[in-house]
Amino acid sequence: MKARIGIVLLAGLSGLLVGSARAGDVAAGEKLVADKDCAACHQRLIGGDGSRLYTRPDRKVTSLAKLAAQVSFCSTQLKTGWFPEEEDDVVAWLNHRYYHFK
């Protein structure tokens, strides 16, 4: 019984690790951002066009890892309910549209 539980836990953990390394789906990420109120929140933060948050010269996101961390933070703050795979999709879209990290 303990061995079976250990195998299930190990399989779940390895799934999380594989999921965190996936590239993400750009089109799905764009839809997720559009479905949530990301732009409205960004507009409240900086006024006007909320997308300026991504392109401002003093932006804090300077790497793909920092982008992933910021998306996760925003998702938590806005209580989006996104799964890690969906956050990966949002990261992929933001990177494709604004950041262009390797």
C-alpha positions in Angstrom: 0.0 0.0 0.0 2.8 2.5 0.9 4.6 1.7 -2.3 1.5 2.4 -4.3 1.0 5.8 -2.6 4.7 6.6 -3.2 4.4 5.7 -6.9 1.3 7.9 -7.2 3.0 10.8 -5.5 6.1 10.4 -7.6 4.1 10.4 -10.8 2.3 13.5 -9.8 5.5 15.3 -8.9 7.1 14.3 -12.2 4.0 15.6 -14.0 4.5 19.0 -12.2 8.1 19.1 -13.2 7.3 18.3 -16.9 4.4 20.8 -16.9 6.6 23.6 -15.7 9.1 23.0 -18.5 6.5 23.1 -21.3 6.6 25.9 -23.8 3.0 27.1 -23.6 0.5 27.9 -26.3 0.6 31.5 -27.6 -3.0 31.5 -28.9 -4.4 30.0 -25.7 -2.4 32.5 -23.6 -3.8 35.4 -25.6 -7.3 34.2 -25.0 -6.7 33.7 -21.3 -5.4 37.3 -21.0 -8.4 38.6 -22.9 -10.9 36.6 -20.8 -9.5 38.0 -17.5 -9.4 41.6 -16.6 -5.6 42.0 -17.1 -5.8 45.2 -19.2 -8.1 46.9 -16.7 -5.8 46.1 -13.8 -2.8 47.4 -15.8 -4.7 50.5 -16.7 -5.4 51.1 -13.0 -1.7 50.7 -12.2 -0.3 53.0 -14.8 -3.3 54.8 -16.5 -4.1 54.9 -20.2 -3.0 52.0 -22.3 -2.3 49.1 -19.9 0.0 47.4 -22.3 2.6 50.1 -21.6 3.3 48.1 -18.4 5.1 45.6 -20.6 7.1 48.1 -22.7 8.1 50.7 -20.2 11.9 51.3 -20.0 12.1 50.6 -16.2 10.2 47.3 -16.4 11.0 44.7 -13.7 10.6 41.7 -16.0 14.1 41.2 -17.6 14.1 37.4 -18.2 11.7 34.5 -19.0 12.0 33.3 -15.4 10.9 36.7 -14.1 8.1 36.9 -16.5 6.8 33.5 -15.3 7.1 34.6 -11.7 5.2 37.9 -12.5 2.4 36.0 -14.3 2.1 33.6 -11.3 2.0 36.6 -8.9 -0.7 38.4 -11.0 -2.7 35.2 -11.3 -2.7 34.8 -7.5 -3.5 38.4 -6.9 -6.4 38.4 -9.3 -7.6 34.9 -8.3 -7.7 33.8 -11.9 -7.9 30.2 -11.1 -5.4 29.4 -13.8 -3.6 26.1 -13.7 0.2 26.2 -14.1 -0.2 25.1 -17.7 -2.4 28.1 -18.3 0.1 30.4 -16.7 2.7 28.9 -19.1 0.3 29.8 -22.0 0.1 33.4 -20.8 3.9 33.6 -20.4 4.2 32.3 -24.0 1.9 34.9 -25.3 3.4 37.8 -23.4 6.9 36.7 -24.4 5.8 36.4 -28.1 3.9 39.7 -28.1 6.1 42.0 -25.9 9.3 40.5 -24.5 11.0 38.2 -27.0 13.2 36.3 -24.5 15.0 33.2 -25.7 
